[in-house]
């Protein structure tokens, strides 16, 4: 599996494989496990998804750091990758972490789809 490099690559691949709704379902499931009150509509537009996820991650970093760390743990975003990011600008950091979350969720959905047949 080759991981997408950009948000648009990820969305294009998810749509091409007809897995976008499963990606949303996986996001909702992991946010629920992390006790974060967020439920994306399965028909959410990709740009809206990106914006909302970025906003939520930013708020978690700023206001609820323990919940933010718990979310990363539940989603299984690699710790080394998070540590390698430049945290000097929280807004940019939140955007980068949002994409890492989407990439990791995409991996889960892709592998489930590929190997559950």
C-alpha positions as CSV (number, residue, x, y, z in Angstrom):
1,X,0.0,0.0,0.0
2,X,1.3,3.4,-1.0
3,X,0.0,6.1,1.4
4,X,-1.4,9.3,-0.1
5,X,0.8,12.3,0.0
6,X,-1.9,15.0,0.0
7,X,-5.5,15.3,1.3
8,X,-6.8,15.4,-2.2
9,X,-4.9,12.2,-3.1
10,X,-6.5,10.4,-0.1
11,X,-10.0,11.6,-1.0
12,X,-9.5,10.7,-4.7
13,X,-8.4,7.2,-3.8
14,X,-11.2,6.7,-1.2
15,X,-13.8,7.8,-3.8
16,X,-12.2,5.7,-6.5
17,X,-12.4,2.6,-4.3
18,X,-15.9,3.6,-3.1
19,X,-14.6,3.7,0.5
20,X,-15.2,7.3,1.5
21,X,-18.2,6.5,3.6
22,X,-16.3,3.8,5.4
23,X,-13.5,6.3,6.1
24,X,-16.1,8.6,7.7
25,X,-17.5,5.6,9.7
26,X,-14.0,4.7,11.0
27,X,-13.4,8.3,12.0
28,X,-16.7,8.5,13.9
29,X,-15.9,5.1,15.6
30,X,-12.5,6.2,16.8
31,X,-13.7,9.6,18.0
32,X,-16.5,7.8,19.9
33,X,-13.9,5.5,21.5
34,X,-11.9,8.6,22.5
35,X,-15.0,10.1,24.2
36,X,-14.9,13.1,21.8
37,X,-18.4,14.3,21.0
38,X,-18.1,14.5,17.2
39,X,-20.1,12.7,14.6
40,X,-19.4,13.4,11.0
41,X,-22.4,12.9,8.6
42,X,-21.6,10.2,6.2
43,X,-22.4,12.5,3.3
44,X,-20.0,15.3,4.5
45,X,-18.1,16.9,1.6
46,X,-14.4,16.3,1.7
47,X,-13.5,20.0,2.1
48,X,-15.9,20.3,5.0
49,X,-14.5,17.2,6.6
50,X,-11.0,18.6,6.4
51,X,-12.1,21.9,7.9
52,X,-14.0,20.4,10.8
53,X,-11.3,17.9,11.6
54,X,-8.7,20.6,11.6
55,X,-10.9,22.8,13.9
56,X,-11.5,19.9,16.3
57,X,-7.8,18.9,16.5
58,X,-6.8,22.6,17.0
59,X,-9.3,22.9,19.9
60,X,-8.1,19.7,21.5
61,X,-4.5,20.8,21.3
62,X,-5.3,24.2,22.8
63,X,-8.0,23.2,25.4
64,X,-8.0,19.5,26.0
65,X,-4.5,18.2,25.5
66,X,-5.0,14.9,27.4
67,X,-8.0,14.1,25.2
68,X,-5.9,15.0,22.1
69,X,-3.2,12.5,23.2
70,X,-5.8,9.8,23.9
71,X,-7.3,10.3,20.4
72,X,-3.9,9.9,18.8
73,X,-3.3,6.7,20.8
74,X,-6.7,5.3,19.9
75,X,-6.3,6.1,16.2
76,X,-2.7,4.8,16.4
77,X,-0.9,7.7,14.8
78,X,2.8,6.9,15.1
79,X,4.4,8.8,18.0
80,X,7.6,9.4,16.1
81,X,5.7,11.1,13.3
82,X,4.0,13.4,15.7
83,X,7.3,14.2,17.5
84,X,8.9,15.1,14.2
85,X,6.4,17.8,13.5
86,X,7.3,21.5,14.2
87,X,4.9,22.6,17.0
88,X,5.8,26.2,17.0
89,X,2.6,27.2,15.1
90,X,-0.4,25.4,16.6
91,X,-2.6,26.1,13.6
92,X,-0.2,24.5,11.2
93,X,0.4,21.6,13.6
94,X,-3.3,20.9,13.9
95,X,-3.5,20.8,10.1
96,X,-0.6,18.3,9.8
97,X,-2.0,16.2,12.6
98,X,-5.4,16.2,11.0
99,X,-3.9,14.8,7.8
100,X,-2.0,12.1,9.8
101,X,-5.2,11.1,11.5
102,X,-6.9,10.8,8.1
103,X,-4.0,8.8,6.7
104,X,-4.1,6.4,9.6
105,X,-7.8,5.9,9.4
106,X,-7.5,5.4,5.6
107,X,-4.9,2.7,6.2
108,X,-7.4,0.9,8.5
109,X,-10.2,1.2,6.0
110,X,-8.1,0.1,3.1
111,X,-6.7,-3.0,4.9
112,X,-10.1,-4.0,6.1
113,X,-11.5,-3.7,2.6
114,X,-8.6,-5.6,1.0
115,X,-8.3,-8.5,3.4
116,X,-11.9,-9.0,4.5
117,X,-12.9,-10.5,1.2
